Amino acid sequence: MASDNRLIFHLSDIHFGLEHTAALEWVREEIARRAPDAVAITGDLTMRARHREFAAAKHWINTLAAPVTVEVGNHDMPYFNPLERFIAPYRRFRGVENKVERELDLGSLAIVPLKTAVRAQPRLNWSKGWITGAALDKCLRAIDALPAGTRVLVAAHHPLREVGTKGTALTRNGEKALCELARRPVVGVLSGHVHDAFDILEETSAGPVRMIGAGTLSQRTRSTPPSFNEIAWRDGRLEVTVRNLEEIRTCDMQIDDVPENALPPREPDEPVAPVNRVPPVDPPVH
């Protein structure tokens, strides 16, 4: 395997419509200054998939001075137009469609997408993840087609871990996907959705899989301030640093487990990071 170094910025849950303007300007400047080899955005570009939100998201993404791959999040599916959601759910991505679910070849490392957001599913909460057989097959075929020795980062929106009972599972078929990825040269699964950063080694029947979550760049913070992951690939190893404007240490930014939902705190006793930046009320959903 070639011993080349790469720098990747992992962003997620920007939620244009309720974005954090100062954080986004800082991230854009950091990308211009550091010149990462890739930027992986793991979904939820918008708050409610409105046209004006997508317009703002596309303008910002197209100013980034790096190759970009974008995953589709549950918030990016048409919310107020059910017909469009079922017939043309990706229509509003026009202008960045060449970046959606884009594979990136970084030499000894590749980024391969795995779609977890679906138009509909047979449970009431459509915000949770669902990996279809076709989506998993597409991801696995892409991994298997890579040159021998290439290591892989899989990019998804939802964390793949199953949580609790079937009724509260974050991502249906997540356990199956993790087992299949464990059998392949996958060094990490990038995701978002829960608005807090994490770095967890998940054990499966086929071996361990590293799950790496990015926080949010929106005002919809859960227990930590807006942040993104800086991922260094050095000599066949991944190093993850959580970056934020307040220069809080990575270990204080990361949560220990994947929560059952991606909602900001609503009760005083919900998980709070040491930085104690929990909003006094829920950020508005509009």
C-alpha positions as CSV (number, residue, x, y, z in Angstrom):
1,M,0.0,0.0,0.0
2,A,1.3,3.4,-0.9
3,S,2.3,5.5,2.1
4,D,0.8,8.9,1.2
5,N,-0.7,11.4,3.5
6,R,-4.1,13.0,3.0
7,L,-6.2,15.7,4.8
8,I,-10.0,15.4,4.8
9,F,-12.5,17.8,6.3
10,H,-15.7,16.1,7.5
11,L,-18.7,18.4,7.8
12,S,-22.3,17.6,8.6
13,D,-25.8,19.0,9.4
14,I,-25.2,22.5,8.1
15,H,-29.0,23.1,8.0
16,F,-29.1,26.2,5.8
17,G,-32.2,28.0,7.0
18,L,-30.8,27.8,10.5
19,E,-27.1,27.8,9.7
20,H,-24.4,29.2,12.0
21,T,-23.0,32.0,9.8
22,A,-19.8,32.7,11.7
23,A,-18.9,29.0,11.8
24,L,-19.5,28.6,8.1
25,E,-17.3,31.5,7.2
26,W,-14.6,30.1,9.4
27,V,-14.8,26.7,7.8
28,R,-14.6,28.2,4.3
29,E,-11.5,30.1,5.3
30,E,-10.0,27.0,6.9
31,I,-10.5,25.1,3.7
32,A,-8.9,27.8,1.6
33,R,-6.0,28.0,4.1
34,R,-5.4,24.3,4.7
35,A,-6.3,23.0,1.2
36,P,-7.7,19.6,2.3
37,D,-7.6,16.8,-0.3
38,A,-11.3,16.3,0.1
39,V,-14.4,17.7,1.9
40,A,-17.0,15.1,2.9
41,I,-20.4,16.6,3.8
42,T,-22.6,13.9,5.4
43,G,-26.0,15.2,4.8
44,D,-28.7,17.7,6.0
45,L,-27.6,20.6,4.0
46,T,-31.0,22.3,4.6
47,M,-33.5,22.7,7.4
48,R,-36.7,22.0,5.4
49,A,-35.5,21.5,1.8
50,R,-36.8,24.8,0.8
51,H,-35.7,26.3,-2.6
52,R,-34.0,29.3,-0.9
53,E,-32.2,27.0,1.6
54,F,-30.9,24.8,-1.3
55,A,-29.8,28.0,-3.1
56,A,-27.8,29.1,-0.1
57,A,-26.3,25.7,0.4
58,K,-25.3,25.3,-3.3
59,H,-23.7,28.8,-3.3
60,W,-21.6,28.0,-0.2
61,I,-20.6,24.5,-1.4
62,N,-19.5,25.8,-4.8
63,T,-17.2,28.4,-3.2
64,L,-15.2,25.7,-1.4
65,A,-11.6,25.3,-2.7
66,A,-11.5,21.5,-2.5
67,P,-13.1,18.4,-4.1
68,V,-16.4,17.8,-2.4
69,T,-18.7,14.8,-1.9
70,V,-22.2,15.3,-0.5
71,E,-24.5,12.8,1.1
72,V,-28.3,13.3,1.2
73,G,-29.8,13.7,4.6
74,N,-33.4,13.2,5.8
75,H,-33.8,17.0,6.0
76,D,-32.9,17.3,2.3
77,M,-35.9,15.4,1.1
78,P,-38.8,17.7,-0.1
79,Y,-40.8,18.4,3.0
80,F,-43.8,20.4,1.9
81,N,-44.2,18.7,-1.6
82,P,-45.0,15.0,-1.1
83,L,-45.3,14.5,-4.9
84,E,-41.8,15.8,-5.6
85,R,-40.5,13.8,-2.6
86,F,-41.6,10.5,-4.3
87,I,-41.1,11.4,-8.0
88,A,-37.9,13.6,-8.0
89,P,-36.4,13.8,-4.5
90,Y,-33.0,15.0,-5.7
91,R,-34.3,17.7,-8.0
92,R,-33.4,20.5,-5.7
93,F,-29.7,19.5,-5.7
94,R,-29.3,20.8,-9.3
95,G,-26.2,22.9,-9.2
96,V,-24.3,20.4,-7.1
97,E,-25.6,17.2,-8.5
98,N,-22.1,16.2,-9.6
99,K,-21.1,16.2,-6.0
100,V,-24.0,14.1,-4.6
101,E,-22.9,10.6,-3.6
102,R,-19.6,11.2,-5.4
103,E,-16.8,8.7,-5.0
104,L,-13.4,10.3,-4.4
105,D,-10.1,8.7,-5.2
106,L,-7.4,9.9,-2.9
107,G,-4.6,7.5,-3.8
108,S,-4.2,4.9,-1.1
109,L,-7.5,6.1,0.4
110,A,-11.0,6.4,-1.2
111,I,-14.3,7.9,-0.1
112,V,-17.3,5.8,-1.1
113,P,-20.9,6.8,-0.4
114,L,-23.7,4.8,1.3
115,K,-27.2,6.2,1.0
116,T,-29.2,6.0,4.3
117,A,-32.0,8.6,3.6
118,V,-35.0,7.2,1.8
119,R,-38.2,8.8,0.4
120,A,-40.5,6.8,2.8
121,Q,-40.3,3.8,5.1
122,P,-42.8,1.6,6.9
123,R,-42.6,3.3,10.3
124,L,-43.8,6.7,11.4
125,N,-40.5,8.4,11.9
126,W,-39.0,8.9,8.4
127,S,-36.1,10.9,9.8
128,K,-34.3,7.7,10.8
129,G,-32.0,5.8,8.5
130,W,-32.8,3.0,6.2
131,I,-30.3,1.1,4.1
132,T,-31.9,-0.6,1.2
133,G,-30.5,-3.7,-0.4
134,A,-29.8,-1.7,-3.6
135,A,-27.9,1.0,-1.7
136,L,-25.8,-1.4,0.2
137,D,-25.0,-3.4,-2.9
138,K,-24.0,-0.2,-4.8
139,C,-21.6,0.7,-1.9
140,L,-20.1,-2.7,-1.7
141,R,-19.6,-3.0,-5.4
142,A,-17.8,0.3,-5.5
143,I,-15.5,-0.8,-2.6
144,D,-14.8,-4.2,-4.3
145,A,-13.9,-2.5,-7.6
146,L,-11.1,-0.4,-6.0
147,P,-7.5,-1.3,-6.7
148,A,-5.9,-3.8,-4.3
149,G,-4.5,-2.2,-1.2
150,T,-6.9,0.8,-1.3
151,R,-8.4,1.7,2.1
152,V,-11.9,3.1,2.3
153,L,-13.9,5.8,4.2
154,V,-17.6,5.2,3.8
155,A,-19.7,8.3,3.9
156,A,-23.3,8.1,5.1
157,H,-25.8,10.5,6.8
158,H,-27.1,8.3,9.6
159,P,-24.9,6.4,12.1
160,L,-25.1,2.7,11.2
161,R,-25.4,1.4,14.7
162,E,-28.8,-0.1,15.7
163,V,-30.0,1.5,19.0
164,G,-32.6,-0.1,21.3
165,T,-35.6,-1.9,19.8
166,K,-36.7,-2.1,16.2
167,G,-39.1,0.8,16.9
168,T,-36.3,3.1,17.9
169,A,-33.5,1.9,15.6
170,L,-31.6,4.8,14.1
171,T,-30.7,3.0,10.9
172,R,-32.6,-0.1,9.7
173,N,-30.2,-2.7,8.3
174,G,-27.3,-0.8,9.9
175,E,-26.0,-3.9,11.6
176,K,-26.0,-5.9,8.3
177,A,-24.1,-3.0,6.6
178,L,-21.6,-2.8,9.4
179,C,-20.9,-6.6,9.1
180,E,-20.4,-6.3,5.4
181,L,-18.1,-3.3,5.8
182,A,-16.1,-5.1,8.4
183,R,-15.2,-7.7,5.8
184,R,-13.7,-5.1,3.6
185,P,-10.8,-2.6,3.8
186,V,-12.9,0.1,5.5
187,V,-11.0,2.3,7.9
188,G,-14.0,4.3,9.0
189,V,-17.7,5.2,8.4
190,L,-18.3,8.9,8.4
191,S,-21.8,10.2,9.4
192,G,-23.7,13.0,11.0
193,H,-27.4,13.3,12.0
194,V,-27.0,13.4,15.8
195,H,-25.4,16.9,15.9
196,D,-22.5,15.8,18.2
197,A,-19.1,14.4,17.3
198,F,-18.1,10.8,18.1
199,D,-15.4,8.3,17.4
200,I,-16.5,4.8,18.3
201,L,-15.1,1.3,17.5
202,E,-18.2,-0.8,16.9
203,E,-17.8,-4.6,17.3
204,T,-19.6,-6.8,14.8
205,S,-19.7,-10.6,14.2
206,A,-17.3,-9.9,11.3
207,G,-14.9,-7.7,13.2
208,P,-14.7,-4.1,14.4
209,V,-15.7,-1.0,12.4
210,R,-14.8,2.5,13.3
211,M,-17.7,5.0,13.3
212,I,-16.8,8.7,13.1
213,G,-19.5,11.3,13.5
214,A,-19.3,15.0,12.8
215,G,-21.2,17.7,14.8
216,T,-23.4,20.3,13.3
217,L,-22.5,23.7,11.7
218,S,-26.0,25.0,12.4
219,Q,-27.7,26.7,15.3
220,R,-29.4,23.4,16.2
221,T,-26.7,22.3,18.6
222,R,-27.3,19.4,20.9
223,S,-24.6,19.4,23.6
224,T,-21.6,21.0,21.9
225,P,-20.9,24.1,19.9
226,P,-20.8,24.0,16.0
227,S,-17.8,21.9,14.8
228,F,-16.4,19.8,12.1
229,N,-13.9,16.9,12.0
230,E,-10.4,17.3,10.6
231,I,-9.2,13.8,9.5
232,A,-5.6,13.1,8.8
233,W,-4.6,10.0,6.9
234,R,-1.0,9.3,7.7
235,D,0.9,6.1,6.8
236,G,-2.2,4.0,6.8
237,R,-3.8,5.4,10.0
238,L,-6.6,7.9,10.6
239,E,-6.4,10.7,13.2
240,V,-9.5,12.6,14.0
241,T,-9.5,16.1,15.5
242,V,-12.7,18.0,16.3
243,R,-12.4,21.6,15.3
244,N,-14.5,24.4,16.7
245,L,-14.3,28.2,17.0
246,E,-13.9,28.0,20.8
247,E,-10.9,25.7,20.6
248,I,-12.4,23.1,22.9
249,R,-10.4,19.8,23.2
250,T,-11.5,16.9,21.0
251,C,-12.2,14.7,24.0
252,D,-14.6,17.3,25.4
253,M,-16.4,17.6,22.1
254,Q,-17.1,13.9,21.5
255,I,-19.9,12.0,23.0
256,D,-19.4,8.4,24.2
257,D,-22.4,6.8,22.5
258,V,-24.9,7.3,19.7
259,P,-28.2,8.8,21.0
260,E,-31.5,7.3,20.0
261,N,-32.5,10.5,18.2
262,A,-31.0,13.6,16.7
263,L,-33.0,16.2,18.6
264,P,-31.5,19.1,20.5
265,P,-31.9,18.8,24.3
266,R,-35.4,19.4,25.5
267,E,-34.9,18.6,29.2
268,P,-32.3,19.9,31.7
269,D,-31.0,16.4,32.4
270,E,-30.4,15.4,28.8
271,P,-26.7,14.8,27.8
272,V,-24.6,17.9,28.1
273,A,-20.9,18.1,27.2
274,P,-18.5,19.7,29.6
275,V,-18.7,22.9,27.7
276,N,-22.2,23.4,29.0
277,R,-23.6,25.1,25.9
278,V,-27.1,23.7,25.9
279,P,-29.7,26.1,24.5
280,P,-32.3,27.2,27.1
281,V,-35.1,26.3,24.6
282,D,-35.2,24.2,21.5
283,P,-34.0,26.1,18.4
284,P,-37.0,27.0,16.3
285,V,-38.0,24.5,13.6
286,H,-39.3,26.5,10.6
